[in-house]
């Protein structure tokens, strides 16, 4: 037995809390041995696996307690190698648990040495790999099953002896499954079963070869099930409630696996495997394999029956040939005469066949070309018969209508063309083409998709003629919703621009007419006022034209951006200097809080963005109020979500322009960034805005890979933000994210 002082020394070496603090925190199996192989301690994972407590196994030799006898010498040899100070590679051996279960453990060992470099303790770390071995066993079994199926298939192909094939099959399936008996029961016309082949594992089980079985229970309860191809899986016959008990008991079976052998829809017989010594839990792989083997045997049976039928026919043919031989001589001369005729006919038919194959090849190639042409069209196309039913459609029609091509074929065209409640019929061009053979066009018709949505389309109906007779029509159509939207946007744009241009031009025209009339020559103050009005209107007109030009450049992708390193503090100072006169006129305080950071941007476009935001903030602030422009560094996850921003680990410079104005209603926060949109329709009249500034700002920021947004509450002011990646010169280290107070 283990010397108790050695355990004390172990705890003195490693501390009394070693097991609780270290070993029990590890999910793997950990066992500590002394140099002789006795167990000093183990972790809770070992206790859980083996079913033994540490107090029960401490001091025992590890191999005597857990290792199977046939593996003990190998384990001792590994320990001897470790005691000599040599590192042993990883090894696997089985452990037997308290319940008798065998578990496969993969071990790696660590040596703990004393002060004289001698092995004092061996720490074994193990992993339960039993499931891996089970998976490998299942895989090997599956490979063996597949090999047997392949061998059976080859034997069926090469052998004409059904009896040999069936005998080999039951022998190999019994051996492969480790069963006590395997047999094939064939049904006679009166449903009496005959055992035609059998394989036994031992003579202790009674032989049943040649046995005939008539079982009323089998016929009344299970015959229909077997005729439908459904077998029986019985793990324990004594406890089963639904199995052919009487004849299975006759075979002395404790468990059974029964698979029907079908010839077409007819039940030929049963492939049966018995476990006679004890019950058995059949595995899904075994059940599947038996079904597959039954299929192979059904092929062998069919091949054998076909061979027997062929033999009978050959015998009958041989007798017939004997009769025909008598007439053969008489026919030879006639055959010779007909041979010459047939040769000439065959040559003629061959020429016609070649011509027909060539014509079919041309037609097939033409058909493929036509199909490619139709499917490459951007417009939808449907071919109609005289009943206005769809006979073919291209891929564009399928995509526009949301129907598969095969679901469109045979449907009336009225399925997709919507008739208006009032006015002329939308189908008039179709019926007109089918009746008078002319081409007709509809410019604005509603088409119906499969999901119930509609879209405006224009379509043309062209008749199809065959030998001068109208046999149908072709409908070509295209979705014009985008075109209509563009036309509406163009009309709206022209209307807004016309209105915005008309207002300053009217002021300029009126002022100049008053000055030109000479009526105010004696009133210099009024003359000066009119000149100021004309100048202010001219400036507004120039701003509008510049904004419209910027919008068009952006829409055309021609907005020029020349980037360079821009200092935030310098940009703030330029913007404030530019907007100071406007702020001073409105009695507004401009306050800034820059940071020492740079962005890679076009300085003119950045100044344009800042002055636009500051101008809006000043216009919507009350006299005596303040406008702040601030900046701070933020990480990407601190910014609001935006699909337009690239993913970057570089900090972002977030610039904010905050006012104390009347604020913006939540419903208008997104709309104000669109063209000609303002928070209030009265803003344009009061502040002479064009409604294009914020749209231009958004385009500029997106062009720089940034994001712009607004936060506002009615009556509490608004804050406009835009964020751009910080520019880090190559020689600088990446700074941490910091925040600046406003």
C-alpha positions in Angstrom: 0.0 0.0 0.0 1.0 3.7 -0.4 3.0 5.2 2.3 0.8 8.0 3.9 3.9 10.2 4.3 4.3 10.2 0.5 0.9 11.8 0.2 1.9 14.4 2.8 5.1 15.1 0.9 3.1 15.5 -2.3 0.9 18.1 -0.6 3.9 19.8 0.9 5.4 20.0 -2.6 2.3 21.3 -4.3 0.1 22.8 -1.6 -3.0 21.3 0.1 -5.3 23.2 -2.3 -3.7 21.7 -5.4 -6.6 19.4 -6.3 -9.4 21.9 -5.6 -7.7 24.9 -7.2 -6.0 23.3 -10.2 -7.0 19.8 -11.1 -10.8 20.3 -10.6 -10.7 23.4 -12.9 -9.7 21.2 -15.8 -12.3 19.5 -18.0 -9.9 16.8 -19.1 -9.0 13.7 -17.0 -6.0 14.3 -14.7 -4.4 11.6 -12.5 -1.2 12.0 -10.5 1.0 8.9 -9.9 4.2 8.4 -8.0 7.2 6.9 -9.7 5.9 3.3 -9.0 2.5 4.0 -10.7 0.4 4.4 -7.5 -2.4 6.9 -7.6 -1.8 10.0 -5.4 -4.7 12.1 -6.5 -7.1 12.8 -9.4 -9.6 15.4 -10.4 -13.4 15.3 -10.4 -13.5 14.5 -14.1 -11.8 11.1 -13.3 -14.2 10.5 -10.5 -17.2 11.2 -12.8 -15.9 8.9 -15.5 -14.8 5.9 -13.4 -17.5 6.1 -10.7 -14.9 5.8 -8.0 -14.1 8.4 -5.4 -10.5 9.5 -4.8 -10.6 8.0 -1.3 -11.4 4.6 -2.9 -8.6 4.5 -5.4 -5.7 6.4 -3.7 -2.7 4.2 -3.3 -3.8 1.6 -5.9 -1.7 0.9 -8.9 -3.5 2.5 -11.8 -3.3 -0.4 -14.2 -4.6 -3.0 -11.7 -7.7 -0.9 -11.0 -8.7 0.5 -14.3 -6.8 -1.0 -17.2 -8.0 -4.3 -18.9 -5.7 -7.3 -18.3 -4.7 -7.5 -22.0 -3.4 -3.9 -21.9 -1.7 -3.8 -18.5 1.8 -4.8 -19.7 1.8 -2.0 -22.3 0.8 0.6 -19.6 3.6 -0.7 -17.3 6.1 -0.4 -20.2 5.1 3.3 -20.8 5.5 4.0 -17.0 9.0 2.3 -17.1 9.9 4.6 -20.0 8.8 7.7 -18.1 10.6 6.6 -14.9 13.9 6.5 -16.9 13.4 10.2 -17.7 12.4 9.7 -21.3 9.5 11.6 -22.8 6.8 9.2 -23.9 4.6 10.0 -26.9 0.8 10.2 -26.5 -0.8 6.8 -26.0 -4.3 5.3 -25.9 -5.7 2.6 -23.6 -9.0 1.5 -22.3 -10.3 2.2 -18.7 -12.9 0.0 -17.1 -15.4 2.0 -15.0 -17.1 0.8 -11.8 -20.2 -0.2 -13.9 -18.0 -2.3 -16.2 -18.2 0.1 -19.2 -15.0 0.3 -21.3 -13.9 3.8 -22.2 -11.0 4.6 -24.6 -8.7 7.3 -23.2 -6.0 9.2 -25.0 -3.1 10.2 -22.6 -0.3 12.7 -22.6 2.1 12.6 -19.6 4.1 15.3 -17.8 7.1 14.5 -15.5 7.7 16.3 -12.2 11.4 16.0 -11.1 13.0 16.3 -7.7 16.1 18.4 -7.0 18.3 15.6 -8.3 16.5 15.5 -11.6 14.9 12.2 -10.9 11.3 11.5 -11.8 9.2 12.0 -8.7 5.6 12.3 -10.0 3.9 11.5 -13.3 0.9 13.7 -14.2 -1.3 12.1 -16.8 -3.8 14.2 -18.8 -6.4 12.2 -20.6 -9.3 12.7 -23.0 -12.2 10.3 -23.5 -12.2 9.4 -27.2 -14.7 6.5 -27.0 -17.2 8.2 -29.2 -14.5 8.7 -31.8 -13.7 5.0 -31.8 -17.5 4.2 -32.0 -17.7 6.5 -35.0 -14.7 4.8 -36.5 -16.4 1.4 -35.8 -19.6 2.5 -37.5 -17.6 3.8 -40.5 -15.7 0.5 -40.8 -19.1 -1.3 -40.5 -20.5 0.9 -43.2 -17.6 0.2 -45.5 -18.0 -3.5 -44.9 -21.7 -3.2 -45.7 -20.9 -1.3 -48.9 -18.3 -3.9 -49.8 -20.8 -6.7 -49.3 -23.4 -4.9 -51.4 -20.8 -4.4 -54.1 -19.8 -8.0 -53.9 -23.4 -9.1 -54.1 -24.0 -6.9 -57.1 -21.0 -8.3 -58.9 -22.1 -11.9 -58.1 -25.6 -11.1 -59.4 -24.0 -9.8 -62.6 -21.5 -12.7 -63.0 -23.6 -15.6 -61.7 -26.7 -17.2 -63.1 -27.2 -19.4 -60.1 -29.9 -17.9 -57.8 -29.3 -20.5 -55.1 -25.6 -19.7 -54.9 -26.2 -15.9 -54.8 -28.8 -16.3 -52.0 -26.7 -18.7 -50.0 -23.6 -16.4 -50.1 -25.7 -13.4 -49.2 -27.2 -14.9 -46.0 -23.8 -16.3 -44.9 -22.1 -13.0 -45.3 -24.8 -10.9 -43.7 -24.9 -13.1 -40.7 -21.2 -12.9 -40.2 -21.1 -9.1 -40.8 -23.9 -8.4 -38.3 -22.6 -11.0 -35.9 -26.1 -12.6 -35.8 -27.0 -16.2 -34.8 -29.1 -17.0 -37.9 -29.8 -15.5 -41.3 -32.4 -17.0 -43.7 -34.6 -16.2 -46.7 -38.3 -17.3 -46.6 -40.0 -17.6 -50.0 -43.8 -17.4 -50.2 -45.8 -19.9 -52.3 -49.0 -18.9 -54.1 -51.0 -19.9 -51.0 -48.8 -17.8 -48.8 -47.1 -20.8 -47.2 -43.5 -19.8 -46.4 -40.6 -22.0 -47.4 -37.1 -21.5 -46.0 -34.9 -21.7 -49.2 -31.5 -20.7 -47.7 -30.1 -20.5 -44.2 -26.9 -19.7 -42.4 -26.3 -20.6 -38.7 -23.6 -19.4 -36.3 -23.7 -22.5 -34.1 -25.2 -26.0 -34.1 -26.9 -25.2 -30.9 -29.7 -23.4 -32.9 -32.1 -25.7 -34.8 -31.7 -25.8 -38.6 -34.8 -24.7 -40.5 -33.7 -25.1 -44.1 -36.6 -26.6 -46.1 -39.1 -25.8 -43.4 -42.6 -24.8 -44.5 -44.5 -22.3 -42.4 -48.2 -21.5 -42.4 -49.0 -18.8 -39.9 -52.5 -17.3 -39.8 -51.2 -14.4 -37.7 -48.6 -13.6 -40.3 -51.2 -13.5 -43.1 -53.8 -11.5 -41.2 -51.7 -8.9 -39.5 -48.4 -8.5 -41.2 -48.8 -9.6 -44.9 -50.2 -6.2 -46.0 -47.3 -4.4 -44.2 -44.7 -6.5 -45.9 -46.4 -6.1 -49.3 -46.0 -2.4 -48.9 -42.2 -2.8 -48.4 -42.3 -2.1 -44.6 -40.2 -4.5 -42.5 -40.2 -5.4 -38.8 -37.5 -4.3 -36.3 -37.9 -6.3 -33.1 -35.3 -5.8 -30.4 -36.9 -8.1 -27.8 -39.5 -10.6 -29.0 -40.6 -11.4 -25.4 -41.5 -7.8 -24.8 -42.8 -6.9 -28.3 -46.5 -6.1 -28.7 -46.6 -6.1 -32.5 -44.7 -8.9 -34.1 -45.4 -12.4 -35.6 -44.8 -14.0 -32.3 -45.8 -17.6 -33.0 -43.4 -18.4 -35.8 -40.5 -16.3 -34.5 -40.8 -18.3 -31.2 -40.6 -21.5 -33.3 -37.2 -20.3 -34.5 -36.1 -19.8 -30.9 -35.3 -16.1 -31.7 -34.9 -13.4 -29.0 -34.6 -10.5 -31.5 -35.3 -10.3 -35.3 -34.8 -8.0 -38.2 -37.3 -8.7 -41.1 -37.1 -7.0 -44.5 -39.5 -7.9 -47.4 -38.1 -8.8 -50.9 -40.4 -7.3 -53.5 -40.7 -8.1 -57.2 -42.4 -4.9 -58.5 -45.5 -4.7 -56.3 -45.5 -8.4 -55.5 -44.1 -9.8 -52.2 -41.6 -12.6 -53.2 -40.4 -13.4 -49.7 -38.6 -12.2 -46.6 -34.9 -11.6 -45.6 -34.7 -12.4 -41.9 -31.9 -12.1 -39.3 -32.2 -13.7 -35.9 -30.4 -13.1 -32.6 -31.2 -16.3 -30.6 -28.8 -16.0 -27.6 -30.3 -12.7 -26.2 -32.2 -9.6 -27.3 -30.4 -7.1 -29.4 -30.9 -3.4 -30.2 -30.7 -3.1 -34.0 -28.8 -0.1 -35.3 -30.2 2.2 -38.1 -27.2 1.4 -40.3 -27.9 -2.3 -40.0 -31.6 -1.8 -40.8 -30.7 0.4 -43.8 -28.1 -2.1 -45.0 -30.6 -5.0 -44.8 -33.1 -3.0 -46.9 -30.4 -2.3 -49.5 -29.3 -6.0 -49.6 -33.0 -7.0 -50.0 -33.1 -4.7 -53.1 -30.0 -6.4 -54.5 -31.5 -9.8 -53.9 -34.7 -8.8 -55.6 -32.6 -7.9 -58.7 -30.9 -11.3 -58.5 -34.2 -13.0 -58.3 -35.6 -11.1 -61.2 -32.5 -11.8 -63.3 -32.7 -15.5 -62.4 -36.4 -15.6 -63.4 -35.6 -13.8 -66.6 -32.8 -16.3 -67.3 -35.2 -19.2 -66.7 -37.8 -17.6 -69.0 -35.1 -17.1 -71.6 -34.0 -20.7 -71.3 -37.6 -21.8 -71.9 -37.9 -19.5 -74.9 -34.6 -20.7 -76.3 -35.8 -24.3 -76.0 -39.0 -23.5 -77.7 -37.1 -21.5 -80.3 -34.8 -24.4 -80.9 -37.8 -26.6 -81.7 -39.3 -23.9 -83.9 -35.9 -23.5 -85.7 -36.0 -27.2 -86.5 -39.3 -26.7 -88.2 -38.1 -23.5 -89.9 -34.9 -25.2 -91.2 -37.0 -27.2 -93.5 -38.3 -24.1 -95.1 -35.0 -22.3 -95.0 -33.7 -23.8 -98.3 -36.9 -22.7 -100.1 -36.5 -19.2 -98.8 -32.9 -18.7 -99.5 -33.4 -18.0 -103.2 -36.3 -15.6 -102.4 -34.2 -13.9 -99.7 -31.3 -13.4 -102.2 -33.8 -11.6 -104.5 -35.2 -9.5 -101.8 -31.7 -8.7 -100.5 -30.9 -6.7 -103.6 -34.2 -4.9 -103.3 -33.7 -4.1 -99.7 -30.1 -2.9 -100.3 -31.4 -0.4 -102.8 -34.2 0.6 -100.5 -31.8 0.9 -97.6 -29.5 3.2 -99.6 -32.5 5.4 -100.5 -33.7 5.5 -96.9 -30.1 6.3 -95.7 -30.0 9.3 -98.0 -33.4 10.5 -96.8 -32.3 10.0 -93.2 -29.2 12.0 -93.7 -31.1 14.8 -95.3 -33.7 14.7 -92.5 -30.9 14.8 -89.8 -29.3 17.7 -91.5 -32.6 19.6 -91.6 -33.3 18.8 -87.9 -29.8 20.0 -87.0 -30.4 23.2 -88.8 -33.8 23.6 -87.1 -32.4 22.8 -83.7 -29.6 25.3 -84.1 -32.1 27.9 -85.4 -34.3 27.1 -82.4 -31.4 27.6 -79.9 -30.5 30.9 -81.6 -34.1 32.1 -81.4 -34.3 31.1 -77.8 -31.1 32.9 -77.0 -32.3 36.0 -78.8 -35.7 36.0 -77.0 -34.1 35.5 -73.6 -31.5 38.2 -74.2 -34.2 40.8 -74.9 -34.6 43.4 -72.2 -38.4 43.6 -73.0 -40.9 41.1 -71.9 -42.3 38.9 -74.7 -45.3 36.6 -74.8 -46.6 34.6 -77.8 -50.4 34.2 -78.0 -52.7 31.8 -79.9 -56.0 32.9 -81.5 -57.7 32.5 -78.1 -55.3 35.1 -76.6 -53.7 32.4 -74.5 -49.9 32.5 -73.8 -48.0 29.8 -75.7 -44.5 30.9 -74.9 -42.7 33.7 -72.9 -39.1 34.8 -72.5 -37.0 35.3 -69.3 -37.6 39.0 -69.3 -41.4 38.5 -69.2 -41.0 35.9 -66.4 -38.9 38.4 -64.3 -41.2 41.4 -64.9 -44.4 39.4 -64.0 -42.9 37.3 -61.2 -44.2 34.0 -62.8 -42.1 31.1 -63.9 -42.2 30.6 -67.7 -44.0 27.2 -67.4 -46.7 28.7 -65.2 -47.4 31.4 -67.8 -47.9 28.9 -70.6 -51.6 28.2 -71.2 -52.8 31.2 -69.2 -54.9 33.9 -70.9 -53.2 37.2 -71.5 -55.9 38.9 -69.4 -54.2 37.3 -66.4 -51.5 39.9 -66.5 -53.2 42.9 -68.2 -55.6 44.8 -65.9 -58.8 46.2 -67.5 -59.7 49.7 -66.4 -63.0 50.3 -64.6 -63.9 53.0 -67.2 -62.7 53.9 -70.6 -61.5 51.7 -73.5 -60.4 48.1 -72.9 -56.7 47.6 -72.2 -56.8 44.4 -74.3 -58.1 46.1 -77.5 -54.7 46.2 -79.2 -54.4 42.4 -78.6 -57.7 41.5 -80.1 -57.3 43.9 -82.9 -54.0 42.2 -84.0 -55.7 38.8 -83.8 -58.6 40.0 -85.9 -57.3 42.3 -88.6 -53.6 41.3 -88.6 -52.3 44.8 -87.9 -49.7 46.1 -85.4 -51.2 48.0 -82.4 -49.6 49.7 -79.5 -50.7 50.7 -76.0 -48.7 53.4 -74.2 -49.8 53.3 -70.6 -51.4 50.0 -69.3 -51.3 48.4 -65.9 -49.8 44.9 -65.7 -50.3 42.6 -62.8 -47.5 40.6 -61.1 -47.9 37.3 -59.3 -47.6 38.9 -55.9 -50.5 41.3 -56.6 -48.4 44.4 -57.3 -49.0 46.3 -60.5 -46.7 48.3 -62.7 -47.3 50.7 -65.6 -46.1 49.4 -69.0 -46.4 50.1 -72.7 -46.8 47.2 -75.0 -47.1 46.4 -78.7 -49.2 43.6 -80.3 -47.9 42.2 -83.6 -49.7 39.4 -85.5 -48.1 36.0 -86.3 -48.9 34.7 -89.8 -48.4 31.2 -91.2 -48.9 30.8 -94.9 -50.7 34.1 -94.9 -53.1 33.1 -92.2 -53.2 34.8 -88.7 -52.3 32.1 -86.1 -51.6 34.3 -83.1 -49.8 37.4 -81.9 -46.7 38.5 -80.1 -46.9 40.9 -77.2 -43.8 42.9 -76.3 -43.9 45.0 -73.2 -41.6 46.9 -70.8 -42.0 48.5 -67.3 -42.2 52.3 -67.7 -42.5 53.1 -63.9 -38.9 54.3 -63.7 -39.4 56.5 -66.8 -42.6 57.9 -65.4 -40.8 58.6 -62.1 -38.0 60.4 -63.9 -40.5 62.5 -65.9 -42.2 63.5 -62.7 -38.9 64.4 -61.0 -37.9 66.4 -64.1 -41.2 68.2 -64.1 -40.9 68.9 -60.4 -37.3 70.1 -60.8 -38.2 72.4 -63.6 -41.2 73.8 -61.7 -39.2 74.4 -58.5 -36.2 76.0 -60.4 -38.5 78.1 -62.5 -40.2 79.4 -59.3 -36.9 80.0 -57.6 -35.5 81.8 -60.6 -38.6 83.9 -61.1 -38.6 85.4 -57.6 -35.2 87.1 -57.7 -35.6 88.0 -61.4 -38.9 89.8 -60.6 -37.2 91.8 -57.8 -34.3 92.7 -60.1 -36.6 93.6 -62.9 -38.9 95.8 -60.8 -36.0 97.6 -59.1 -34.3 98.4 -62.4 -37.5 99.6 -64.0 -38.1 102.0 -61.1 -34.5 103.3 -61.4 -34.8 103.6 -65.2 -38.0 105.6 -65.0 -36.3 108.5 -63.3 -39.1 108.8 -60.8 -36.6 108.5 -57.9 -33.8 110.8 -59.0 -34.7 113.2 -56.2 -34.9 110.4 -53.6 -31.3 108.9 -53.3 -32.3 106.8 -50.2 -35.0 104.9 -52.1 -32.6 104.6 -55.1 -30.0 103.0 -52.8 -32.6 100.7 -51.3 -33.7 99.5 -54.8 -30.1 98.9 -55.7 -29.5 96.9 -52.6 -32.7 94.8 -53.4 -31.4 94.2 -56.9 -27.9 93.3 -55.6 -29.3 90.9 -53.0 -31.6 89.3 -55.5 -28.7 88.9 -57.9 -26.6 87.2 -55.2 -29.5 84.9 -54.4 -29.8 84.1 -58.2 -26.1 83.3 -58.4 -26.3 81.1 -55.3 -29.3 79.2 -56.8 -27.5 78.8 -60.1 -24.3 77.5 -58.4 -26.3 75.1 -56.2 -28.2 73.8 -59.3 -24.9 73.3 -61.1 -23.4 71.5 -58.1 -26.5 69.3 -57.9 -26.2 68.4 -61.6 -22.5 67.7 -61.3 -23.2 65.4 -58.4 -26.0 63.6 -60.3 -23.7 63.2 -63.3 -20.8 62.0 -61.1 -18.6 64.9 -62.1 -18.2 66.6 -58.7 -14.4 67.3 -58.5 -12.8 66.5 -55.2 -9.1 67.3 -54.7 -8.0 65.9 -51.4 -5.2 67.1 -49.1 -4.4 67.0 -45.4 -6.8 69.6 -43.8 -6.3 70.9 -40.3 -9.6 71.1 -38.3 -8.7 74.3 -36.4 -7.8 76.1 -39.7 -11.1 75.0 -41.3 -13.1 76.2 -38.3 -11.3 79.6 -38.4 -12.0 80.1 -42.2 -15.6 79.2 -41.8 -16.2 81.5 -38.9 -14.4 84.4 -40.7 -16.6 83.8 -43.7 -19.9 83.7 -41.7 -19.0 86.5 -39.2 -20.7 89.3 -41.1 -24.0 87.3 -41.4 -23.8 86.4 -37.7 -23.0 90.0 -36.7 -25.9 91.3 -38.7 -28.3 88.9 -36.9 -26.7 89.6 -33.5 -25.6 85.9 -33.2 -22.6 84.7 -31.3 -20.3 82.2 -33.1 -18.4 79.9 -30.8 -15.9 77.1 -31.8 -14.1 74.3 -30.1 -11.7 72.7 -32.5 -9.2 69.8 -31.9 -5.7 69.1 -33.1 -6.6 66.6 -35.8 -6.5 66.4 -39.6 -8.7 64.9 -42.3 -7.9 63.9 -45.8 -10.4 66.0 -47.8 -11.0 68.8 -50.3 -10.6 72.0 -48.3 -12.9 74.0 -50.5 -15.7 71.4 -50.3 -15.2 71.1 -46.5 -15.5 74.9 -46.2 -18.6 74.9 -48.4 -20.1 72.3 -46.1 -19.3 74.2 -42.9 -20.4 77.5 -44.2 -23.7 76.0 -45.4 -24.4 74.4 -42.0 -23.4 77.6 -40.2 -25.5 79.8 -42.5 -28.6 77.6 -41.8 -27.9 77.7 -38.0 -27.6 81.5 -38.1 -30.7 82.0 -40.1 -32.8 79.9 -37.7 -31.4 81.5 -34.5 -33.0 84.3 -32.6 -31.1 87.6 -32.0 -28.8 87.3 -29.1 -28.5 83.5 -29.5 -25.4 81.4 -30.0 -24.2 78.9 -32.6 -21.5 76.3 -31.7 -19.1 74.5 -34.1 -17.2 71.7 -32.3 -15.1 68.6 -33.1 -14.2 65.4 -31.3 -12.7 62.0 -32.1 -14.9 58.9 -32.1 -14.6 55.2 -32.9 -16.7 53.7 -35.6 -19.0 51.9 -33.2 -19.9 55.3 -31.6 -21.3 56.6 -34.8 -24.9 55.9 -36.0 -25.3 53.0 -38.5 -24.7 54.0 -42.1 -24.3 51.7 -45.1 -22.4 54.5 -46.9 -19.5 54.5 -44.5 -16.6 52.0 -45.0 -15.5 49.7 -42.2 -12.4 51.2 -40.6 -10.4 50.9 -37.4 -9.1 54.5 -37.8 -10.8 57.0 -35.4 -13.3 59.4 -37.0 -13.4 63.2 -36.7 -17.0 64.1 -35.8 -17.8 67.8 -36.5 -21.0 69.3 -35.0 -22.9 72.6 -35.7 -25.4 73.3 -33.0 -28.0 76.1 -32.8 -30.7 77.3 -30.4 -33.4 77.7 -33.0 -36.9 76.4 -33.3 -35.7 72.8 -34.1 -37.0 70.3 -36.7 -40.0 67.9 -36.4 -39.0 64.2 -36.3 -40.9 63.4 -39.4 -38.7 65.9 -41.4 -35.2 64.8 -40.2 -34.5 62.6 -43.2 -36.5 64.7 -45.8 -34.4 67.9 -45.2 -31.4 66.3 -46.9 -33.4 65.8 -50.2 -33.4 68.4 -53.0 -35.6 71.5 -52.5 -36.6 70.3 -49.0 -36.7 72.6 -46.0 -38.0 72.0 -42.5 -40.9 74.5 -43.1 -42.3 75.7 -46.5 -42.1 79.2 -45.2 -38.3 79.0 -44.7 -37.6 79.7 -48.3 -39.6 82.9 -48.3 -38.3 84.2 -44.9 -34.6 83.2 -45.4 -34.4 83.1 -49.2 -33.2 79.5 -49.2 -33.1 77.2 -52.3 -33.5 73.9 -50.5 -30.4 72.5 -52.2 -27.7 73.2 -49.6 -28.2 70.2 -47.3 -28.5 67.8 -50.3 -25.2 69.2 -51.6 -23.6 68.8 -48.1 -24.7 65.1 -47.9 -23.3 64.4 -51.4 -19.9 66.1 -50.5 -19.6 64.1 -47.2 -20.5 60.8 -48.9 -18.0 61.6 -51.6 -15.4 61.7 -48.9 -16.4 58.4 -47.4 -18.2 59.9 -44.4 -21.7 60.2 -42.9 -23.9 63.2 -42.1 -27.0 63.3 -39.9 -29.0 65.6 -37.7 -30.5 65.5 -34.2 -33.2 67.9 -33.2 -36.2 68.6 -31.0 -38.8 71.2 -31.8 -38.3 74.3 -29.7 -34.8 73.2 -28.5 -32.6 73.7 -31.5 -30.8 71.4 -33.9 -27.3 69.8 -34.2 -26.0 68.8 -37.6 -23.1 66.3 -37.5 -20.8 64.9 -40.1 -18.0 62.4 -39.5 -14.9 61.7 -41.7 -11.9 59.3 -41.1 -9.0 61.0 -39.2 -5.9 61.4 -41.4 -2.8 59.9 -39.8 0.5 60.8 -41.5 2.7 57.8 -42.1 5.2 58.8 -39.3 2.5 59.3 -36.7 1.3 56.6 -34.3 -2.3 55.8 -34.2 -3.9 58.0 -31.4 -6.4 56.8 -28.9 -10.0 58.1 -29.1 -10.4 61.3 -27.1 -13.3 63.7 -26.6 -13.4 67.5 -26.7 -15.9 69.5 -24.7 -18.1 72.0 -26.6 
